[in-house]
Amino acid sequence: MAEAKENLNQADCAGNVVLCGSNGYEKSYYFNEKFQNLPQDIQDQLRIMSVWFTEEIGGILTMEFTPEGKLEFLHRTAEYDGFYDEIGADLKMKQFIREGQQLLESLETYYQVFFLGKAGEGLHVVMEKRNEEV
């Protein structure tokens, strides 16, 4: 398990912040404790997405925030993993992005506001509409 966390945290060295990840080799899941204040149902959705990906495709999947606040899906494999499905991985990530677009955009806005101190573009629109209703 410690090795899985080390693999999942390697992205931190690149300036990204790991939200969560799943390691199909070790059958483990990691959720960054910095995000414990996210609602439990969102944490559950992230876990399902990550574990489902690695069970179906293999390898290691991480969801990471870039320094600019964009959420990225990154997948890696062992050097000689003959079972890893690279085409399936790309298709599965596109499916996650398409089906979970609202969730993923909300997570980006959350990260940009609460971690980077920026007001997200979408947040301005919501705040303006609320002010007009008052």
Backbone as CSV, one residue per row, in Angstrom:
resi,resn,N_x,N_y,N_z,CA_x,CA_y,CA_z,C_x,C_y,C_z
1,MET,0.828,-1.198,0.000,0.000,0.000,0.000,0.863,1.249,0.000
2,ALA,1.949,1.246,0.756,2.831,2.411,0.797,3.434,2.677,-0.568
3,GLU,3.776,1.600,-1.292,4.324,1.767,-2.635,3.279,2.362,-3.574
4,ALA,2.034,1.947,-3.416,0.962,2.494,-4.257,0.821,3.990,-4.019
5,LYS,0.846,4.412,-2.745,0.747,5.837,-2.434,1.934,6.592,-2.997
6,GLU,3.112,5.981,-2.928,4.301,6.625,-3.489,4.140,6.803,-4.994
7,ASN,3.646,5.776,-5.679,3.417,5.878,-7.125,2.385,6.949,-7.437
8,LEU,1.320,7.008,-6.638,0.263,7.970,-6.882,0.698,9.379,-6.549
9,ASN,1.620,9.559,-5.612,2.079,10.880,-5.221,3.220,11.398,-6.079
10,GLN,3.758,10.591,-6.978,4.862,11.035,-7.812,4.493,12.264,-8.628
11,ALA,3.252,12.396,-8.983,2.834,13.542,-9.788,3.021,14.852,-9.040
12,ASP,2.997,14.807,-7.695,3.197,16.022,-6.922,4.515,16.699,-7.281
13,CYS,5.515,15.908,-7.664,6.827,16.449,-8.029,6.738,17.320,-9.274
14,ALA,5.753,17.067,-10.124,5.594,17.824,-11.359,4.789,19.103,-11.136
15,GLY,4.379,19.374,-9.911,3.599,20.563,-9.637,2.107,20.301,-9.595
16,ASN,1.684,19.109,-9.979,0.277,18.752,-9.908,-0.074,18.301,-8.498
17,VAL,-1.361,18.408,-8.156,-1.861,17.924,-6.883,-2.792,16.759,-7.176
18,VAL,-2.465,15.600,-6.621,-3.275,14.407,-6.840,-4.554,14.513,-6.020
19,LEU,-5.689,14.371,-6.693,-6.983,14.318,-6.026,-7.223,12.899,-5.519
20,CYS,-7.091,11.935,-6.419,-7.290,10.538,-6.061,-6.666,9.659,-7.131
21,GLY,-6.597,8.376,-6.851,-6.046,7.456,-7.828,-6.268,6.022,-7.425
22,SER,-6.116,5.156,-8.395,-6.289,3.735,-8.166,-5.141,2.995,-8.830
23,ASN,-4.637,1.992,-8.130,-3.534,1.185,-8.631,-4.066,-0.220,-8.891
24,GLY,-4.183,-0.590,-10.169,-4.704,-1.895,-10.538,-3.762,-3.039,-10.222
25,TYR,-2.490,-2.766,-10.087,-1.517,-3.807,-9.778,-1.612,-4.242,-8.321
26,GLU,-1.809,-3.274,-7.443,-1.857,-3.560,-6.011,-3.280,-3.580,-5.474
27,LYS,-4.252,-3.340,-6.347,-5.664,-3.308,-5.955,-5.867,-2.340,-4.797
28,SER,-5.376,-1.107,-4.974,-5.482,-0.104,-3.917,-6.047,1.193,-4.474
29,TYR,-6.584,1.983,-3.562,-7.166,3.282,-3.898,-6.575,4.315,-2.951
30,TYR,-6.330,5.507,-3.478,-5.785,6.604,-2.680,-6.672,7.827,-2.874
31,PHE,-7.022,8.485,-1.765,-7.754,9.746,-1.818,-6.968,10.752,-0.989
32,ASN,-6.637,11.885,-1.589,-5.841,12.910,-0.926,-6.646,13.525,0.220
33,GLU,-6.107,13.451,1.422,-6.796,13.950,2.614,-7.061,15.448,2.578
34,LYS,-6.364,16.179,1.714,-6.620,17.618,1.584,-8.047,17.900,1.103
35,PHE,-8.685,16.876,0.504,-10.018,17.046,-0.071,-11.101,16.348,0.748
36,GLN,-10.827,16.068,2.029,-11.785,15.370,2.886,-13.092,16.137,3.075
37,ASN,-13.067,17.443,2.844,-14.298,18.216,3.036,-15.242,18.152,1.836
38,LEU,-14.860,17.432,0.783,-15.792,17.196,-0.314,-16.929,16.309,0.191
39,PRO,-18.143,16.512,-0.301,-19.252,15.651,0.133,-18.938,14.174,-0.112
40,GLN,-19.442,13.326,0.775,-19.153,11.894,0.700,-19.602,11.283,-0.627
41,ASP,-20.740,11.741,-1.178,-21.196,11.158,-2.444,-20.234,11.475,-3.589
42,ILE,-19.596,12.634,-3.550,-18.593,12.968,-4.571,-17.349,12.116,-4.361
43,GLN,-16.925,11.947,-3.119,-15.789,11.068,-2.840,-16.084,9.646,-3.333
44,ASP,-17.306,9.187,-3.127,-17.697,7.849,-3.578,-17.662,7.754,-5.100
45,GLN,-18.148,8.789,-5.795,-18.125,8.791,-7.264,-16.694,8.727,-7.785
46,LEU,-15.796,9.474,-7.167,-14.392,9.462,-7.579,-13.780,8.084,-7.368
47,ARG,-14.106,7.464,-6.262,-13.594,6.116,-5.977,-14.098,5.121,-7.014
48,ILE,-15.382,5.176,-7.312,-15.967,4.265,-8.300,-15.307,4.454,-9.656
49,MET,-15.155,5.709,-10.084,-14.537,5.980,-11.383,-13.115,5.432,-11.443
50,SER,-12.329,5.693,-10.407,-10.925,5.281,-10.396,-10.776,3.766,-10.377
51,VAL,-11.490,3.127,-9.463,-11.365,1.678,-9.323,-11.935,0.966,-10.548
52,TRP,-13.051,1.462,-11.059,-13.653,0.857,-12.252,-12.662,0.899,-13.411
53,PHE,-12.002,2.041,-13.574,-11.021,2.189,-14.647,-9.918,1.140,-14.536
54,THR,-9.306,1.036,-13.356,-8.161,0.129,-13.219,-8.578,-1.334,-13.217
55,GLU,-9.794,-1.639,-12.797,-10.274,-3.019,-12.877,-10.532,-3.418,-14.323
56,GLU,-11.072,-2.497,-15.089,-11.430,-2.796,-16.472,-10.240,-2.675,-17.421
57,ILE,-9.390,-1.672,-17.212,-8.309,-1.356,-18.140,-6.952,-1.819,-17.621
58,GLY,-6.722,-1.673,-16.324,-5.435,-2.014,-15.729,-4.602,-0.766,-15.494
59,GLY,-3.394,-0.960,-15.014,-2.473,0.143,-14.793,-2.811,0.962,-13.566
60,ILE,-2.360,2.203,-13.588,-2.576,3.151,-12.499,-3.247,4.384,-13.080
61,LEU,-4.310,4.831,-12.451,-5.018,6.040,-12.868,-4.951,7.046,-11.737
62,THR,-4.595,8.285,-12.058,-4.689,9.369,-11.086,-5.492,10.511,-11.689
63,MET,-6.223,11.192,-10.838,-6.899,12.432,-11.201,-6.121,13.521,-10.486
64,GLU,-5.600,14.473,-11.258,-4.682,15.470,-10.711,-5.071,16.866,-11.168
65,PHE,-4.876,17.819,-10.261,-5.065,19.224,-10.598,-3.725,19.799,-11.033
66,THR,-3.741,20.503,-12.157,-2.541,21.192,-12.624,-2.355,22.462,-11.792
67,PRO,-1.192,23.103,-11.879,-1.002,24.365,-11.140,-2.016,25.441,-11.536
68,GLU,-2.599,25.330,-12.724,-3.612,26.291,-13.179,-5.011,25.926,-12.698
69,GLY,-5.172,24.720,-12.109,-6.469,24.323,-11.583,-7.289,23.443,-12.501
70,LYS,-6.718,22.947,-13.569,-7.430,22.040,-14.469,-7.281,20.612,-13.960
71,LEU,-8.352,19.837,-14.055,-8.332,18.448,-13.617,-7.936,17.559,-14.789
72,GLU,-6.928,16.729,-14.573,-6.428,15.833,-15.611,-6.533,14.385,-15.149
73,PHE,-6.778,13.499,-16.109,-6.721,12.059,-15.874,-5.383,11.592,-16.427
74,LEU,-4.573,10.943,-15.603,-3.295,10.415,-16.059,-3.265,8.921,-15.781
75,HIS,-2.853,8.152,-16.787,-2.735,6.718,-16.573,-1.341,6.260,-16.944
76,ARG,-0.840,5.324,-16.125,0.502,4.780,-16.308,0.423,3.265,-16.210
77,THR,1.443,2.632,-16.755,1.504,1.174,-16.688,2.910,0.729,-16.342
78,ALA,2.991,-0.512,-15.905,4.297,-1.129,-15.724,4.904,-1.289,-17.114
79,GLU,6.208,-1.331,-17.169,6.896,-1.348,-18.455,6.466,-2.510,-19.347
80,TYR,6.265,-3.668,-18.773,5.931,-4.843,-19.587,4.561,-5.403,-19.249
81,ASP,3.562,-4.546,-19.223,2.206,-4.978,-18.907,1.491,-5.369,-20.200
82,GLY,1.443,-6.638,-20.473,0.804,-7.137,-21.692,-0.709,-7.120,-21.643
83,PHE,-1.282,-6.920,-20.462,-2.732,-6.919,-20.313,-3.345,-5.526,-20.415
84,TYR,-2.514,-4.495,-20.378,-3.014,-3.122,-20.393,-3.598,-2.793,-21.762
85,ASP,-4.764,-2.181,-21.764,-5.482,-1.835,-22.989,-5.399,-0.321,-23.207
86,GLU,-4.408,0.128,-23.987,-4.183,1.566,-24.177,-5.349,2.237,-24.907
87,ILE,-5.868,1.597,-25.932,-7.007,2.168,-26.659,-8.227,2.220,-25.748
88,GLY,-8.463,1.143,-25.017,-9.577,1.122,-24.065,-9.434,2.196,-23.009
89,ALA,-8.187,2.456,-22.575,-7.938,3.489,-21.568,-8.348,4.862,-22.087
90,ASP,-7.956,5.178,-23.310,-8.323,6.472,-23.888,-9.835,6.595,-24.043
91,LEU,-10.478,5.531,-24.488,-11.935,5.548,-24.648,-12.646,5.687,-23.302
92,LYS,-12.156,4.985,-22.294,-12.779,5.048,-20.965,-12.628,6.449,-20.370
93,MET,-11.472,7.079,-20.536,-11.284,8.437,-20.019,-12.206,9.417,-20.732
94,LYS,-12.350,9.271,-22.046,-13.272,10.145,-22.785,-14.699,9.948,-22.293
95,GLN,-15.063,8.698,-21.991,-16.396,8.411,-21.463,-16.582,9.097,-20.106
96,PHE,-15.596,8.987,-19.223,-15.677,9.633,-17.909,-15.845,11.140,-18.060
97,ILE,-15.082,11.730,-18.956,-15.135,13.179,-19.155,-16.492,13.591,-19.713
98,ARG,-16.994,12.830,-20.662,-18.293,13.139,-21.276,-19.433,12.972,-20.269
99,GLU,-19.462,11.834,-19.569,-20.565,11.541,-18.660,-20.476,12.316,-17.342
100,GLY,-19.269,12.650,-16.924,-19.100,13.340,-15.652,-18.695,14.785,-15.807
101,GLN,-19.030,15.393,-16.941,-18.577,16.746,-17.235,-18.957,17.735,-16.138
102,GLN,-20.183,17.679,-15.676,-20.635,18.628,-14.657,-19.852,18.431,-13.355
103,LEU,-19.667,17.186,-12.933,-18.898,16.896,-11.726,-17.460,17.381,-11.862
104,LEU,-16.837,17.086,-12.983,-15.440,17.450,-13.190,-15.255,18.963,-13.244
105,GLU,-16.175,19.670,-13.893,-16.102,21.134,-13.936,-16.306,21.725,-12.536
106,SER,-17.197,21.128,-11.768,-17.430,21.595,-10.396,-16.193,21.393,-9.533
107,LEU,-15.506,20.247,-9.717,-14.279,19.996,-8.965,-13.199,21.006,-9.331
108,GLU,-13.100,21.345,-10.618,-12.126,22.359,-11.043,-12.429,23.702,-10.395
109,THR,-13.692,24.095,-10.411,-14.082,25.369,-9.809,-13.791,25.355,-8.311
110,TYR,-14.132,24.263,-7.653,-13.856,24.106,-6.217,-12.367,24.289,-5.939
111,TYR,-11.526,23.611,-6.698,-10.081,23.682,-6.485,-9.557,25.101,-6.738
112,GLN,-10.035,25.714,-7.822,-9.563,27.052,-8.165,-9.955,28.069,-7.100
113,VAL,-11.137,27.945,-6.532,-11.606,28.903,-5.534,-10.973,28.652,-4.167
114,PHE,-11.021,27.408,-3.691,-10.605,27.121,-2.317,-9.115,26.825,-2.155
115,PHE,-8.441,26.423,-3.214,-7.022,26.102,-3.091,-6.133,27.138,-3.776
116,LEU,-6.614,27.702,-4.884,-5.805,28.681,-5.611,-6.233,30.116,-5.333
117,GLY,-7.383,30.283,-4.679,-7.856,31.621,-4.351,-8.383,32.400,-5.539
118,LYS,-8.745,31.699,-6.603,-9.299,32.351,-7.792,-10.808,32.203,-7.771
119,ALA,-11.472,33.137,-8.400,-12.907,32.985,-8.636,-13.049,32.361,-10.016
120,GLY,-13.612,31.166,-10.066,-13.773,30.477,-11.346,-14.728,31.224,-12.246
121,GLU,-14.536,31.070,-13.566,-15.407,31.749,-14.532,-16.859,31.369,-14.313
122,GLY,-17.118,30.082,-14.080,-18.475,29.615,-13.856,-19.067,30.188,-12.590
123,LEU,-18.231,30.425,-11.600,-18.694,30.960,-10.332,-19.193,32.392,-10.500
124,HIS,-18.539,33.177,-11.329,-18.997,34.544,-11.582,-20.417,34.546,-12.131
125,VAL,-20.696,33.669,-13.067,-22.025,33.604,-13.679,-23.058,33.241,-12.622
126,VAL,-22.775,32.237,-11.794,-23.710,31.827,-10.748,-23.927,32.974,-9.768
127,MET,-22.869,33.642,-9.359,-22.997,34.728,-8.395,-23.770,35.901,-8.993
128,GLU,-23.546,36.223,-10.261,-24.267,37.312,-10.891,-25.755,36.999,-10.963
129,LYS,-26.108,35.759,-11.308,-27.522,35.385,-11.396,-28.178,35.463,-10.028
130,ARG,-27.479,35.062,-8.982,-28.040,35.129,-7.633,-28.255,36.580,-7.222
131,ASN,-27.325,37.454,-7.553,-27.459,38.865,-7.216,-28.631,39.508,-7.937
132,GLU,-28.904,39.092,-9.184,-30.021,39.642,-9.934,-31.359,39.227,-9.336
133,GLU,-31.411,38.004,-8.731,-32.651,37.511,-8.158,-33.005,38.218,-6.864
134,VAL,-32.000,38.772,-6.176,-32.224,39.397,-4.871,-32.885,40.717,-4.972
